[in-house]
Amino acid sequence: MLLLIFCSLLTTLDENVRALTQKVSRYVVMVVSDEGNATGTIIDRNTVVTAGMFPDKLPVTLITYSNNNIEGVVAGVDEFSGIAVIKTTQSFNPPSGIKNPVTGQLGLVYGNSFGTLGPVGLGIIHKDMDIYKIVVPLNPGNNGSGVFDMNGRLIGIIGGVMSPITIRELVSLPQDLSLFYSGNVGIVIPYNHIKVIAGIILKKGSIRRAWLGVSLYERNGIVYIRDVVRGSPAEKAGLKKNDIILYIDRKKITSMEDVASYIKNKKRGERIKIIVKRKRKKISFNITLGQAAPPLKYRNLHIKGPGTGSLMPQGSPPQGGGK
């Protein structure tokens, strides 16, 4: 009896996934360019987003699920998150999106794997600190793949992978082509974050983030400086490891998010006042914020040829602004 119930549930799940796959296939395209290939996910009537270090103003060809070729151009790139925004004259029917992923919800990843559009895998969304992740069998070409909930709403896109296993360990490839293999932790850039980034790029053409240059940790509502980046505005001003951040301007600091949210709303060149506690003394620093550099080193890990490449970052793009 239990076996029959289990088989019935599997059949229902299979039917639901097939129907879902059919629904979301129209929201995803293959992105083909001279710089490599990835997946694009439709977010607006004339806008597609992908992830990876595509150059600004790069011409691309978008191949739809029905095998139509559409010309587009990279309107701008956010080097911090890895999001590349592609504009096209084609009029798409975009999916609806959800504001924030929910830990424990199912997500279907749909994208381009080795030059073929189709379902990548079904996984569970989970959140680690401020990073959303999903475990699915990712392959070259999956950057930018759409992540959808069971109603076909867009949760986000795959912005990178984290895996200790590489294709180079399993097949014969040149030493510098360290591509990630299947069975990976995919980093999910949430829909609401994508919409904000895409909106800024389409309006201004680029994003210039402010940068302080510290890593932090938090304990019982007290925010400590874990480390200071060499050559950063923080180091030049005199901030040191183990300093306790009390105030930024007049804002009392009680969490790492307080610091991140304040800095990400600032621009390069703006001055801020930070008050720290160091060995029972309060010290004030006036700091001129710098330009945020990409937090990760991206490799152009593409293989020349239609639909066979990928631009996959090593690690996980942070969600939101840099500190």
Secondary structure as UniProt FT lines:
FT   HELIX           2..24
FT   HELIX           25..27
FT   STRAND          28..33
FT   TURN            34..35
FT   STRAND          36..44
FT   TURN            45..46
FT   STRAND          47..51
FT   TURN            56..57
FT   STRAND          59..63
FT   TURN            65..66
FT   STRAND          69..77
FT   TURN            79..81
FT   STRAND          83..88
FT   TURN            103..104
FT   STRAND          106..113
FT   TURN            114..115
FT   STRAND          116..128
FT   TURN            129..130
FT   STRAND          131..136
FT   TURN            140..141
FT   TURN            143..144
FT   STRAND          146..148
FT   TURN            150..151
FT   STRAND          154..162
FT   HELIX           167..169
FT   TURN            175..176
FT   STRAND          184..190
FT   HELIX           191..204
FT   STRAND          210..211
FT   STRAND          214..219
FT   TURN            220..221
FT   STRAND          222..228
FT   TURN            230..231
FT   HELIX           233..237
FT   TURN            241..242
FT   STRAND          244..248
FT   TURN            249..250
FT   STRAND          251..252
FT   HELIX           256..264
FT   TURN            268..269
FT   STRAND          271..278
FT   TURN            279..280
FT   STRAND          281..288
FT   STRAND          290..291
FT   TURN            306..307
FT   STRAND          313..314
//
